[in-house]
Amino acid sequence: MRNSRLRPRYLFILGILISAAANISTAQTRDPLYEYGKHLASTCAACHVDRTSGAARRSGIPDIWELPFAEFKQKFFDIKKKSANPAVRMTVSALTEEDVKAILHYFERRERDKSAIAPPS
């Protein structure tokens, strides 16, 4: 009789411990640098839209979302050094070193994680 009264209490405590462990592992898998890079990349998405639309293909603005990471990184630093487009030059020159790390981290991880292939919205 005594065991039957204690069992629900133990199950409740066990449930709390399992829930806490799940929350800890979820917190550890979050990647703030990736999330910040994704946020910054949404600025890029304003102009660098998916090239599958006809209007995007005619605009002359390159699609950066399908570039291999190494090519994206090279073009990013080339643009950072010199860009003919004043809007791009102004946007990129305003980025801090931490911003650049976040954007590059985001694009690198996107390449590894094919489930996140769509541009941020």
C-alpha positions as a Markdown table, in Angstrom:
| # | Residue | x | y | z |
|---|---|---|---|---|
| 1 | Met | 0.0 | 0.0 | 0.0 |
| 2 | Arg | 2.8 | 2.4 | 0.8 |
| 3 | Asn | 4.5 | 1.8 | -2.5 |
| 4 | Ser | 1.4 | 2.6 | -4.5 |
| 5 | Arg | 1.1 | 6.1 | -2.8 |
| 6 | Leu | 4.7 | 6.9 | -3.5 |
| 7 | Arg | 4.7 | 5.8 | -7.1 |
| 8 | Pro | 2.8 | 8.8 | -8.5 |
| 9 | Arg | 5.1 | 11.1 | -6.6 |
| 10 | Tyr | 8.2 | 9.4 | -8.1 |
| 11 | Leu | 6.7 | 9.5 | -11.6 |
| 12 | Phe | 6.0 | 13.2 | -11.2 |
| 13 | Ile | 9.5 | 13.9 | -10.1 |
| 14 | Leu | 10.9 | 11.7 | -12.9 |
| 15 | Gly | 8.8 | 13.7 | -15.4 |
| 16 | Ile | 10.1 | 16.9 | -14.1 |
| 17 | Leu | 13.7 | 15.7 | -14.4 |
| 18 | Ile | 13.2 | 14.4 | -18.0 |
| 19 | Ser | 11.6 | 17.7 | -19.0 |
| 20 | Ala | 14.5 | 19.7 | -17.5 |
| 21 | Ala | 17.0 | 17.5 | -19.3 |
| 22 | Ala | 15.2 | 18.0 | -22.6 |
| 23 | Asn | 15.2 | 21.8 | -22.1 |
| 24 | Ile | 18.9 | 21.8 | -21.3 |
| 25 | Ser | 19.7 | 19.8 | -24.5 |
| 26 | Thr | 17.5 | 22.1 | -26.6 |
| 27 | Ala | 19.3 | 25.2 | -25.1 |
| 28 | Gln | 22.6 | 23.7 | -25.9 |
| 29 | Thr | 21.7 | 23.0 | -29.6 |
| 30 | Arg | 20.6 | 26.6 | -30.2 |
| 31 | Asp | 23.2 | 28.6 | -32.1 |
| 32 | Pro | 23.0 | 32.3 | -31.4 |
| 33 | Leu | 25.6 | 33.1 | -34.1 |
| 34 | Tyr | 23.5 | 31.3 | -36.7 |
| 35 | Glu | 20.3 | 33.0 | -35.6 |
| 36 | Tyr | 22.0 | 36.4 | -35.8 |
| 37 | Gly | 23.4 | 35.6 | -39.2 |
| 38 | Lys | 20.0 | 34.5 | -40.4 |
| 39 | His | 18.6 | 37.8 | -39.1 |
| 40 | Leu | 21.2 | 39.8 | -41.0 |
| 41 | Ala | 20.8 | 37.7 | -44.1 |
| 42 | Ser | 17.2 | 38.8 | -44.3 |
| 43 | Thr | 18.5 | 42.2 | -45.3 |
| 44 | Cys | 20.3 | 40.5 | -48.2 |
| 45 | Ala | 17.0 | 38.7 | -49.1 |
| 46 | Ala | 15.3 | 42.0 | -49.8 |
| 47 | Cys | 17.2 | 42.3 | -53.1 |
| 48 | His | 18.9 | 38.9 | -53.6 |
| 49 | Val | 15.7 | 37.0 | -54.2 |
| 50 | Asp | 15.3 | 33.5 | -55.4 |
| 51 | Arg | 16.3 | 33.4 | -59.1 |
| 52 | Thr | 13.6 | 31.0 | -60.1 |
| 53 | Ser | 11.2 | 34.0 | -60.6 |
| 54 | Gly | 11.3 | 35.7 | -64.0 |
| 55 | Ala | 11.5 | 39.2 | -62.5 |
| 56 | Ala | 14.5 | 38.2 | -60.4 |
| 57 | Arg | 16.3 | 36.7 | -63.4 |
| 58 | Arg | 15.8 | 40.0 | -65.4 |
| 59 | Ser | 16.8 | 42.2 | -62.5 |
| 60 | Gly | 20.5 | 41.4 | -62.8 |
| 61 | Ile | 20.9 | 41.0 | -59.1 |
| 62 | Pro | 22.7 | 37.8 | -58.5 |
| 63 | Asp | 21.2 | 34.9 | -56.5 |
| 64 | Ile | 23.4 | 34.3 | -53.5 |
| 65 | Trp | 21.2 | 31.6 | -52.0 |
| 66 | Glu | 22.5 | 28.7 | -54.1 |
| 67 | Leu | 26.1 | 29.6 | -54.3 |
| 68 | Pro | 28.6 | 27.1 | -52.7 |
| 69 | Phe | 29.9 | 28.6 | -49.5 |
| 70 | Ala | 33.4 | 29.1 | -50.7 |
| 71 | Glu | 32.2 | 31.1 | -53.7 |
| 72 | Phe | 29.8 | 33.1 | -51.5 |
| 73 | Lys | 32.6 | 33.9 | -49.1 |
| 74 | Gln | 35.0 | 35.0 | -51.8 |
| 75 | Lys | 32.3 | 37.2 | -53.5 |
| 76 | Phe | 31.3 | 38.7 | -50.1 |
| 77 | Phe | 34.9 | 39.8 | -49.4 |
| 78 | Asp | 35.3 | 41.1 | -52.9 |
| 79 | Ile | 32.2 | 43.2 | -52.5 |
| 80 | Lys | 33.4 | 44.4 | -49.1 |
| 81 | Lys | 36.6 | 45.6 | -50.7 |
| 82 | Lys | 34.9 | 47.3 | -53.7 |
| 83 | Ser | 31.4 | 47.3 | -55.0 |
| 84 | Ala | 30.1 | 49.4 | -57.9 |
| 85 | Asn | 26.6 | 49.4 | -56.3 |
| 86 | Pro | 26.4 | 52.2 | -53.7 |
| 87 | Ala | 23.6 | 50.5 | -51.8 |
| 88 | Val | 25.6 | 47.3 | -51.4 |
| 89 | Arg | 28.7 | 49.2 | -50.5 |
| 90 | Met | 26.9 | 51.1 | -47.8 |
| 91 | Thr | 25.2 | 48.0 | -46.4 |
| 92 | Val | 28.3 | 45.9 | -46.3 |
| 93 | Ser | 30.5 | 48.7 | -44.9 |
| 94 | Ala | 28.1 | 49.1 | -42.0 |
| 95 | Leu | 28.7 | 45.5 | -40.9 |
| 96 | Thr | 30.8 | 44.9 | -37.8 |
| 97 | Glu | 33.3 | 42.1 | -37.6 |
| 98 | Glu | 30.8 | 40.2 | -35.5 |
| 99 | Asp | 28.1 | 40.7 | -38.2 |
| 100 | Val | 30.4 | 39.4 | -40.8 |
| 101 | Lys | 31.2 | 36.3 | -38.7 |
| 102 | Ala | 27.5 | 35.7 | -38.2 |
| 103 | Ile | 26.6 | 36.0 | -41.9 |
| 104 | Leu | 29.4 | 33.7 | -42.9 |
| 105 | His | 28.5 | 31.2 | -40.2 |
| 106 | Tyr | 24.9 | 31.3 | -41.4 |
| 107 | Phe | 25.7 | 30.7 | -45.0 |
| 108 | Glu | 28.3 | 28.0 | -44.2 |
| 109 | Arg | 25.8 | 26.1 | -42.0 |
| 110 | Arg | 23.0 | 26.5 | -44.6 |
| 111 | Glu | 25.2 | 24.7 | -47.0 |
| 112 | Arg | 25.7 | 21.8 | -44.5 |
| 113 | Asp | 22.0 | 21.8 | -43.6 |
| 114 | Lys | 20.1 | 21.2 | -46.8 |
| 115 | Ser | 16.8 | 21.5 | -44.9 |
| 116 | Ala | 17.3 | 25.2 | -44.6 |
| 117 | Ile | 17.8 | 25.9 | -48.3 |
| 118 | Ala | 15.2 | 28.6 | -48.7 |
| 119 | Pro | 16.1 | 32.3 | -48.2 |
| 120 | Pro | 15.0 | 33.7 | -44.9 |
| 121 | Ser | 11.6 | 35.5 | -44.9 |
